[in-house]
Amino acid sequence: MTRPLHRRARGILAALAATAFLGTATAAAAPAPTPTPPPTPGPRPTLAKPPVSAVCSPAHRITGKLDGGASWDMCWRYSTDAGLILDRVTYQPPGGAPVRVLTTARLAQIHVPYDDGGAEYDDLTGAGFGWGLQDLKPAECPGGTLSSVKVPEVGTVKGLCTTTRARGHAYRMASDSGAGVYQAQAKDLLVYTVNKVGWYEYISEWRFSSDGTIGANVGATGSLSPVDYNATDGRGWPIGKGARGYATSHAHNVFWKLDFGLDGGRDRVEQYDSTVTPPAGDGSPTVHTKRTTVTKELAGDAKNMRWWRVVSGTGKNADGHARSYEIVPGHTDTHAGRGFTRHDVYFTQSRACEQYASNNIGNCPAGAGDSVDKWVNGETLTKPTVWVNIGFHHIARDEDQQPMPVHWQGFQLAPRDVTAMNPLTPSELASQNGQPPTQS
């Protein structure tokens, strides 16, 4: 299908015509910046040589070994629409066997409607997101490795950073006697790119923790759009001296597409809802939690004490419990302006043509619709695809200039029964599986 090219992407064609080096027309015309000295070398993620049977080449494989002996392994590729794509994401707990978590994970859209109705963008499939991959400097990937990415019609870009970053306590537990403390400081494996679309720059980050948690985040930075300072009708905020320029408010509705394939088999989806009953008399409130297996396609809405998990159809931990991953959304501003932005999570039957949450370019059959809400039509879920929507209503402020501080939005995938105990449990506590002793 033909994709619209609007003012948000107008610098892309000019840049491609002028130079094979990545950048917008403005960036290409600017004087060269003073080189930034590289940071002091630090610990780097382990880049292991893949076995002969690996499905990706060494240059497209990321293997990171973290604190406590946990490791992650994955393949990466790049799309001029979706940007960074991760395949065959596998977690290996310390001393345990590898567990396949995700078959494929990537962005599925960044939808940006302005409050005045004058502009509405699909940054992935309508504004050249993938072509805007930025050339990163060593200082932007501290202690890590910059990998080259071949971007069609642009060239080779040092655009993929793989590094580690401290995240504080992995756990802490003091003994009842106060004589000892079990604690560990942890690091995460980070994989990220930066893509420029118009005046915005998006940091697309994947964070992998030693306990098996995955974080997916998009950080928006760059600059406020200089052509959208006309919101004097209450749909914006005054920026600069006095009350002359009103930056138009807008939304960033970010979608991710996840295909799990836990343990390489078929998955199922479960929804949990908890109901709180007020106390009777001098009693205490009670809580009842109900599990519902999601057998049909679903457009799900987050609410208090509701959550979802994707459950392995084959894999179990050492306690005999089915492995699963819980979807943990971050803060979101649900945007009601479009059908596809009205819900927080979608579970659809996997279809090769259903690739983007809006302005889909996957060549689906006529009448199938071009957004994720149209694909929820009651079909039985035998191979579910998960779509997560996290919104941010951006009402600009004076502090958003210049440049704009990064504002983040995202979610986590938390392991639930992937291992029988905390995978980082110290050896002294390894026997305490199940009900713990009254003193420890």
GIRA-V435181 format. One record per residue. N is the residue number from 1. RES is the residue in one letter. PHI is phi in whole degrees, 0 to 359 (* if undefined). PSI is psi in whole degrees, 0 to 359 (* if undefined). NEAR is the number of other C-alpha atoms within 12 Angstrom. Layout:
BEGIN
n=N res=RES phi=PHI psi=PSI near=NEAR
n=N res=RES phi=PHI psi=PSI near=NEAR
END
This chain:
BEGIN
n=1 res=M phi=* psi=156 near=14
n=2 res=T phi=279 psi=129 near=11
n=3 res=R phi=261 psi=137 near=20
n=4 res=P phi=291 psi=143 near=20
n=5 res=L phi=240 psi=113 near=23
n=6 res=H phi=242 psi=189 near=21
n=7 res=R phi=298 psi=334 near=23
n=8 res=R phi=295 psi=334 near=33
n=9 res=A phi=250 psi=10 near=33
n=10 res=R phi=294 psi=336 near=22
n=11 res=G phi=282 psi=347 near=30
n=12 res=I phi=289 psi=311 near=38
n=13 res=L phi=296 psi=322 near=26
n=14 res=A phi=297 psi=319 near=21
n=15 res=A phi=294 psi=319 near=25
n=16 res=L phi=294 psi=324 near=25
n=17 res=A phi=287 psi=330 near=17
n=18 res=A phi=273 psi=329 near=20
n=19 res=T phi=203 psi=152 near=19
n=20 res=A phi=274 psi=352 near=23
n=21 res=F phi=277 psi=144 near=29
n=22 res=L phi=289 psi=136 near=38
n=23 res=G phi=159 psi=166 near=41
n=24 res=T phi=275 psi=172 near=37
n=25 res=A phi=300 psi=322 near=26
n=26 res=T phi=296 psi=315 near=19
n=27 res=A phi=294 psi=323 near=24
n=28 res=A phi=293 psi=330 near=21
n=29 res=A phi=274 psi=346 near=16
n=30 res=A phi=284 psi=153 near=10
n=31 res=P phi=295 psi=152 near=9
n=32 res=A phi=295 psi=133 near=10
n=33 res=P phi=287 psi=159 near=11
n=34 res=T phi=295 psi=128 near=7
n=35 res=P phi=303 psi=139 near=10
n=36 res=T phi=269 psi=126 near=12
n=37 res=P phi=296 psi=142 near=13
n=38 res=P phi=294 psi=151 near=17
n=39 res=P phi=289 psi=163 near=16
n=40 res=T phi=298 psi=128 near=13
n=41 res=P phi=304 psi=138 near=15
n=42 res=G phi=230 psi=189 near=15
n=43 res=P phi=296 psi=137 near=23
n=44 res=R phi=245 psi=152 near=28
n=45 res=P phi=300 psi=145 near=34
n=46 res=T phi=288 psi=124 near=26
n=47 res=L phi=255 psi=94 near=27
n=48 res=A phi=279 psi=149 near=21
n=49 res=K phi=285 psi=124 near=18
n=50 res=P phi=287 psi=154 near=20
n=51 res=P phi=291 psi=169 near=11
n=52 res=V phi=301 psi=329 near=9
n=53 res=S phi=279 psi=359 near=9
n=54 res=A phi=299 psi=147 near=19
n=55 res=V phi=269 psi=356 near=19
n=56 res=C phi=225 psi=156 near=22
n=57 res=S phi=287 psi=163 near=18
n=58 res=P phi=305 psi=326 near=21
n=59 res=A phi=290 psi=342 near=24
n=60 res=H phi=244 psi=24 near=30
n=61 res=R phi=239 psi=138 near=33
n=62 res=I phi=239 psi=124 near=43
n=63 res=T phi=230 psi=119 near=36
n=64 res=G phi=239 psi=126 near=39
n=65 res=K phi=259 psi=128 near=33
n=66 res=L phi=246 psi=184 near=38
n=67 res=D phi=303 psi=144 near=34
n=68 res=G phi=79 psi=358 near=28
n=69 res=G phi=96 psi=0 near=25
n=70 res=A phi=289 psi=153 near=36
n=71 res=S phi=214 psi=157 near=38
n=72 res=W phi=235 psi=147 near=44
n=73 res=D phi=218 psi=136 near=41
n=74 res=M phi=198 psi=163 near=41
n=75 res=C phi=252 psi=154 near=31
n=76 res=W phi=228 psi=152 near=36
n=77 res=R phi=212 psi=175 near=33
n=78 res=Y phi=225 psi=139 near=33
n=79 res=S phi=236 psi=140 near=27
n=80 res=T phi=286 psi=356 near=28
n=81 res=D phi=254 psi=306 near=36
n=82 res=A phi=273 psi=343 near=40
n=83 res=G phi=78 psi=222 near=43
n=84 res=L phi=292 psi=133 near=41
n=85 res=I phi=235 psi=132 near=37
n=86 res=L phi=251 psi=135 near=38
n=87 res=D phi=237 psi=153 near=31
n=88 res=R phi=51 psi=52 near=34
n=89 res=V phi=284 psi=120 near=40
n=90 res=T phi=232 psi=133 near=37
n=91 res=Y phi=250 psi=134 near=39
n=92 res=Q phi=237 psi=109 near=34
n=93 res=P phi=290 psi=159 near=34
n=94 res=P phi=304 psi=126 near=27
n=95 res=G phi=73 psi=3 near=16
n=96 res=G phi=249 psi=177 near=20
n=97 res=A phi=275 psi=153 near=21
n=98 res=P phi=298 psi=144 near=26
n=99 res=V phi=237 psi=117 near=38
n=100 res=R phi=289 psi=126 near=34
n=101 res=V phi=255 psi=304 near=44
n=102 res=L phi=236 psi=134 near=38
n=103 res=T phi=283 psi=315 near=32
n=104 res=T phi=209 psi=142 near=31
n=105 res=A phi=216 psi=135 near=40
n=106 res=R phi=192 psi=171 near=43
n=107 res=L phi=290 psi=149 near=47
n=108 res=A phi=237 psi=349 near=46
n=109 res=Q phi=173 psi=150 near=43
n=110 res=I phi=235 psi=104 near=49
n=111 res=H phi=261 psi=125 near=41
n=112 res=V phi=233 psi=91 near=38
n=113 res=P phi=266 psi=137 near=29
n=114 res=Y phi=271 psi=147 near=32
n=115 res=D phi=297 psi=334 near=30
n=116 res=D phi=275 psi=0 near=23
n=117 res=G phi=75 psi=5 near=17
n=118 res=G phi=274 psi=345 near=18
n=119 res=A phi=209 psi=145 near=21
n=120 res=E phi=205 psi=123 near=29
n=121 res=Y phi=237 psi=146 near=34
n=122 res=D phi=248 psi=95 near=39
n=123 res=D phi=294 psi=333 near=47
n=124 res=L phi=282 psi=309 near=46
n=125 res=T phi=258 psi=0 near=38
n=126 res=G phi=230 psi=358 near=36
n=127 res=A phi=222 psi=14 near=37
n=128 res=G phi=77 psi=31 near=42
n=129 res=F phi=310 psi=308 near=45
n=130 res=G phi=295 psi=328 near=44
n=131 res=W phi=286 psi=345 near=45
n=132 res=G phi=269 psi=19 near=49
n=133 res=L phi=302 psi=131 near=45
n=134 res=Q phi=265 psi=145 near=39
n=135 res=D phi=281 psi=114 near=33
n=136 res=L phi=269 psi=146 near=32
n=137 res=K phi=266 psi=158 near=28
n=138 res=P phi=306 psi=326 near=25
n=139 res=A phi=294 psi=341 near=20
n=140 res=E phi=272 psi=358 near=26
n=141 res=C phi=224 psi=61 near=32
n=142 res=P phi=300 psi=129 near=26
n=143 res=G phi=69 psi=12 near=26
n=144 res=G phi=239 psi=197 near=33
n=145 res=T phi=236 psi=130 near=36
n=146 res=L phi=263 psi=126 near=30
n=147 res=S phi=253 psi=148 near=31
n=148 res=S phi=277 psi=138 near=25
n=149 res=V phi=238 psi=128 near=33
n=150 res=K phi=271 psi=115 near=29
n=151 res=V phi=253 psi=116 near=33
n=152 res=P phi=308 psi=138 near=22
n=153 res=E phi=70 psi=1 near=23
n=154 res=V phi=241 psi=307 near=29
n=155 res=G phi=130 psi=198 near=23
n=156 res=T phi=266 psi=129 near=22
n=157 res=V phi=234 psi=132 near=31
n=158 res=K phi=283 psi=79 near=27
n=159 res=G phi=242 psi=359 near=39
n=160 res=L phi=242 psi=121 near=44
n=161 res=C phi=255 psi=132 near=40
n=162 res=T phi=236 psi=121 near=40
n=163 res=T phi=207 psi=182 near=39
n=164 res=T phi=238 psi=155 near=33
n=165 res=R phi=212 psi=136 near=29
n=166 res=A phi=295 psi=143 near=23
n=167 res=R phi=232 psi=10 near=20
n=168 res=G phi=89 psi=211 near=15
n=169 res=H phi=295 psi=131 near=19
n=170 res=A phi=276 psi=325 near=27
n=171 res=Y phi=193 psi=165 near=20
n=172 res=R phi=206 psi=131 near=17
n=173 res=M phi=213 psi=117 near=20
n=174 res=A phi=272 psi=142 near=14
n=175 res=S phi=292 psi=153 near=16
n=176 res=D phi=299 psi=330 near=13
n=177 res=S phi=281 psi=346 near=11
n=178 res=G phi=79 psi=7 near=11
n=179 res=A phi=278 psi=341 near=10
n=180 res=G phi=210 psi=159 near=13
n=181 res=V phi=227 psi=128 near=16
n=182 res=Y phi=266 psi=121 near=22
n=183 res=Q phi=207 psi=154 near=18
n=184 res=A phi=213 psi=139 near=21
n=185 res=Q phi=264 psi=141 near=21
n=186 res=A phi=237 psi=159 near=26
n=187 res=K phi=235 psi=152 near=31
n=188 res=D phi=250 psi=151 near=36
n=189 res=L phi=272 psi=125 near=44
n=190 res=L phi=246 psi=138 near=40
n=191 res=V phi=229 psi=121 near=43
n=192 res=Y phi=207 psi=158 near=42
n=193 res=T phi=229 psi=166 near=45
n=194 res=V phi=234 psi=126 near=38
n=195 res=N phi=239 psi=132 near=46
n=196 res=K phi=261 psi=128 near=40
n=197 res=V phi=228 psi=112 near=45
n=198 res=G phi=61 psi=237 near=40
n=199 res=W phi=263 psi=354 near=34
n=200 res=Y phi=267 psi=150 near=36
n=201 res=E phi=234 psi=128 near=34
n=202 res=Y phi=252 psi=125 near=39
n=203 res=I phi=267 psi=112 near=39
n=204 res=S phi=261 psi=108 near=46
n=205 res=E phi=241 psi=136 near=38
n=206 res=W phi=243 psi=131 near=40
n=207 res=R phi=237 psi=126 near=35
n=208 res=F phi=242 psi=122 near=46
n=209 res=S phi=258 psi=160 near=43
n=210 res=S phi=291 psi=339 near=41
n=211 res=D phi=271 psi=5 near=42
n=212 res=G phi=99 psi=359 near=46
n=213 res=T phi=282 psi=143 near=39
n=214 res=I phi=242 psi=132 near=35
n=215 res=G phi=246 psi=134 near=34
n=216 res=A phi=241 psi=123 near=39
n=217 res=N phi=220 psi=147 near=37
n=218 res=V phi=237 psi=127 near=40
n=219 res=G phi=250 psi=127 near=30
n=220 res=A phi=260 psi=130 near=36
n=221 res=T phi=215 psi=199 near=31
n=222 res=G phi=101 psi=244 near=25
n=223 res=S phi=212 psi=150 near=28
n=224 res=L phi=294 psi=147 near=36
n=225 res=S phi=294 psi=119 near=31
n=226 res=P phi=289 psi=345 near=20
n=227 res=V phi=266 psi=6 near=18
n=228 res=D phi=238 psi=59 near=30
n=229 res=Y phi=239 psi=47 near=27
n=230 res=N phi=233 psi=20 near=25
n=231 res=A phi=271 psi=70 near=27
n=232 res=T phi=269 psi=9 near=20
n=233 res=D phi=256 psi=20 near=16
n=234 res=G phi=92 psi=3 near=16
n=235 res=R phi=256 psi=24 near=25
n=236 res=G phi=203 psi=189 near=29
n=237 res=W phi=225 psi=136 near=31
n=238 res=P phi=291 psi=127 near=27
n=239 res=I phi=239 psi=130 near=29
n=240 res=G phi=96 psi=187 near=18
n=241 res=K phi=292 psi=135 near=10
n=242 res=G phi=70 psi=213 near=10
n=243 res=A phi=226 psi=52 near=17
n=244 res=R phi=260 psi=315 near=15
n=245 res=G phi=256 psi=117 near=25
n=246 res=Y phi=251 psi=110 near=30
n=247 res=A phi=291 psi=126 near=35
n=248 res=T phi=290 psi=130 near=35
n=249 res=S phi=291 psi=154 near=35
n=250 res=H phi=200 psi=174 near=34
n=251 res=A phi=242 psi=151 near=37
n=252 res=H phi=241 psi=104 near=39
n=253 res=N phi=258 psi=104 near=45
n=254 res=V phi=260 psi=129 near=50
n=255 res=F phi=244 psi=140 near=47
n=256 res=W phi=241 psi=149 near=49
n=257 res=K phi=242 psi=125 near=38
n=258 res=L phi=234 psi=128 near=44
n=259 res=D phi=244 psi=114 near=40
n=260 res=F phi=282 psi=285 near=43
n=261 res=G phi=66 psi=45 near=37
n=262 res=L phi=305 psi=129 near=38
n=263 res=D phi=61 psi=16 near=32
n=264 res=G phi=78 psi=7 near=25
n=265 res=G phi=248 psi=198 near=25
n=266 res=R phi=273 psi=144 near=29
n=267 res=D phi=250 psi=163 near=38
n=268 res=R phi=229 psi=162 near=37
n=269 res=V phi=244 psi=137 near=41
n=270 res=E phi=232 psi=142 near=30
n=271 res=Q phi=246 psi=139 near=30
n=272 res=Y phi=238 psi=133 near=25
n=273 res=D phi=230 psi=133 near=22
n=274 res=S phi=246 psi=135 near=18
n=275 res=T phi=245 psi=129 near=17
n=276 res=V phi=261 psi=126 near=15
n=277 res=T phi=256 psi=123 near=13
n=278 res=P phi=301 psi=154 near=13
n=279 res=P phi=292 psi=152 near=11
n=280 res=A phi=256 psi=122 near=9
n=281 res=G phi=65 psi=233 near=7
n=282 res=D phi=266 psi=11 near=7
n=283 res=G phi=283 psi=190 near=9
n=284 res=S phi=247 psi=156 near=11
n=285 res=P phi=296 psi=151 near=13
n=286 res=T phi=242 psi=155 near=13
n=287 res=V phi=230 psi=130 near=14
n=288 res=H phi=243 psi=129 near=15
n=289 res=T phi=250 psi=129 near=16
n=290 res=K phi=247 psi=135 near=17
n=291 res=R phi=257 psi=133 near=17
n=292 res=T phi=234 psi=122 near=18
n=293 res=T phi=282 psi=126 near=21
n=294 res=V phi=273 psi=102 near=30
n=295 res=T phi=264 psi=339 near=21
n=296 res=K phi=244 psi=160 near=26
n=297 res=E phi=305 psi=144 near=32
n=298 res=L phi=218 psi=137 near=33
n=299 res=A phi=257 psi=106 near=30
n=300 res=G phi=261 psi=144 near=32
n=301 res=D phi=246 psi=128 near=27
n=302 res=A phi=291 psi=143 near=28
n=303 res=K phi=209 psi=171 near=20
n=304 res=N phi=302 psi=129 near=11
n=305 res=M phi=61 psi=37 near=18
n=306 res=R phi=238 psi=139 near=26
n=307 res=W phi=206 psi=165 near=29
n=308 res=W phi=233 psi=154 near=38
n=309 res=R phi=220 psi=153 near=37
n=310 res=V phi=255 psi=124 near=43
n=311 res=V phi=249 psi=134 near=36
n=312 res=S phi=294 psi=138 near=35
n=313 res=G phi=276 psi=351 near=23
n=314 res=T phi=228 psi=325 near=21
n=315 res=G phi=273 psi=141 near=28
n=316 res=K phi=227 psi=154 near=23
n=317 res=N phi=277 psi=184 near=26
n=318 res=A phi=294 psi=342 near=17
n=319 res=D phi=272 psi=359 near=15
n=320 res=G phi=85 psi=15 near=13
n=321 res=H phi=262 psi=139 near=19
n=322 res=A phi=297 psi=132 near=26
n=323 res=R phi=290 psi=146 near=37
n=324 res=S phi=202 psi=167 near=38
n=325 res=Y phi=232 psi=129 near=37
n=326 res=E phi=269 psi=137 near=32
n=327 res=I phi=272 psi=119 near=40
n=328 res=V phi=242 psi=93 near=30
n=329 res=P phi=292 psi=145 near=35
n=330 res=G phi=278 psi=185 near=25
n=331 res=H phi=302 psi=139 near=21
n=332 res=T phi=219 psi=146 near=31
n=333 res=D phi=251 psi=101 near=28
n=334 res=T phi=288 psi=124 near=31
n=335 res=H phi=263 psi=123 near=28
n=336 res=A phi=267 psi=8 near=17
n=337 res=G phi=286 psi=335 near=22
n=338 res=R phi=229 psi=155 near=22
n=339 res=G phi=300 psi=322 near=22
n=340 res=F phi=282 psi=345 near=40
n=341 res=T phi=262 psi=0 near=39
n=342 res=R phi=277 psi=351 near=26
n=343 res=H phi=234 psi=156 near=32
n=344 res=D phi=268 psi=333 near=42
n=345 res=V phi=211 psi=145 near=43
n=346 res=Y phi=233 psi=140 near=42
n=347 res=F phi=240 psi=116 near=49
n=348 res=T phi=235 psi=156 near=40
n=349 res=Q phi=292 psi=132 near=33
n=350 res=S phi=299 psi=128 near=30
n=351 res=R phi=223 psi=133 near=26
n=352 res=A phi=299 psi=329 near=17
n=353 res=C phi=277 psi=345 near=21
n=354 res=E phi=271 psi=92 near=33
n=355 res=Q phi=246 psi=330 near=39
n=356 res=Y phi=229 psi=140 near=44
n=357 res=A phi=293 psi=335 near=49
n=358 res=S phi=212 psi=160 near=40
n=359 res=N phi=47 psi=48 near=35
n=360 res=N phi=295 psi=135 near=35
n=361 res=I phi=243 psi=27 near=29
n=362 res=G phi=275 psi=7 near=27
n=363 res=N phi=59 psi=48 near=20
n=364 res=C phi=289 psi=159 near=22
n=365 res=P phi=299 psi=157 near=16
n=366 res=A phi=303 psi=136 near=10
n=367 res=G phi=90 psi=354 near=10
n=368 res=A phi=282 psi=344 near=20
n=369 res=G phi=84 psi=156 near=26
n=370 res=D phi=243 psi=25 near=27
n=371 res=S phi=214 psi=158 near=35
n=372 res=V phi=297 psi=329 near=46
n=373 res=D phi=296 psi=331 near=33
n=374 res=K phi=286 psi=343 near=29
n=375 res=W phi=268 psi=355 near=36
n=376 res=V phi=271 psi=95 near=34
n=377 res=N phi=226 psi=28 near=19
n=378 res=G phi=87 psi=8 near=17
n=379 res=E phi=290 psi=146 near=20
n=380 res=T phi=292 psi=136 near=21
n=381 res=L phi=272 psi=107 near=28
n=382 res=T phi=248 psi=336 near=22
n=383 res=K phi=217 psi=83 near=33
n=384 res=P phi=284 psi=142 near=38
n=385 res=T phi=253 psi=137 near=43
n=386 res=V phi=252 psi=131 near=49
n=387 res=W phi=241 psi=125 near=45
n=388 res=V phi=247 psi=131 near=49
n=389 res=N phi=243 psi=117 near=50
n=390 res=I phi=239 psi=119 near=43
n=391 res=G phi=256 psi=153 near=40
n=392 res=F phi=221 psi=120 near=33
n=393 res=H phi=270 psi=109 near=29
n=394 res=H phi=266 psi=100 near=32
n=395 res=I phi=262 psi=107 near=27
n=396 res=A phi=299 psi=161 near=33
n=397 res=R phi=220 psi=165 near=22
n=398 res=D phi=304 psi=324 near=23
n=399 res=E phi=291 psi=352 near=19
n=400 res=D phi=281 psi=8 near=25
n=401 res=Q phi=228 psi=154 near=19
n=402 res=Q phi=243 psi=132 near=19
n=403 res=P phi=281 psi=173 near=17
n=404 res=M phi=283 psi=128 near=23
n=405 res=P phi=300 psi=150 near=22
n=406 res=V phi=291 psi=129 near=25
n=407 res=H phi=246 psi=131 near=28
n=408 res=W phi=255 psi=149 near=28
n=409 res=Q phi=213 psi=142 near=36
n=410 res=G phi=175 psi=198 near=37
n=411 res=F phi=204 psi=173 near=32
n=412 res=Q phi=236 psi=155 near=30
n=413 res=L phi=247 psi=111 near=36
n=414 res=A phi=258 psi=129 near=30
n=415 res=P phi=294 psi=134 near=36
n=416 res=R phi=230 psi=106 near=29
n=417 res=D phi=70 psi=23 near=29
n=418 res=V phi=292 psi=321 near=39
n=419 res=T phi=239 psi=162 near=35
n=420 res=A phi=284 psi=337 near=26
n=421 res=M phi=219 psi=176 near=29
n=422 res=N phi=307 psi=121 near=29
n=423 res=P phi=297 psi=346 near=37
n=424 res=L phi=257 psi=13 near=35
n=425 res=T phi=306 psi=128 near=30
n=426 res=P phi=294 psi=153 near=22
n=427 res=S phi=301 psi=329 near=16
n=428 res=E phi=295 psi=340 near=13
n=429 res=L phi=250 psi=7 near=19
n=430 res=A phi=297 psi=338 near=15
n=431 res=S phi=277 psi=352 near=16
n=432 res=Q phi=268 psi=59 near=18
n=433 res=N phi=262 psi=123 near=18
n=434 res=G phi=105 psi=212 near=12
n=435 res=Q phi=294 psi=121 near=10
n=436 res=P phi=286 psi=161 near=12
n=437 res=P phi=293 psi=160 near=12
n=438 res=T phi=291 psi=339 near=9
n=439 res=Q phi=227 psi=142 near=12
n=440 res=S phi=216 psi=* near=19
END
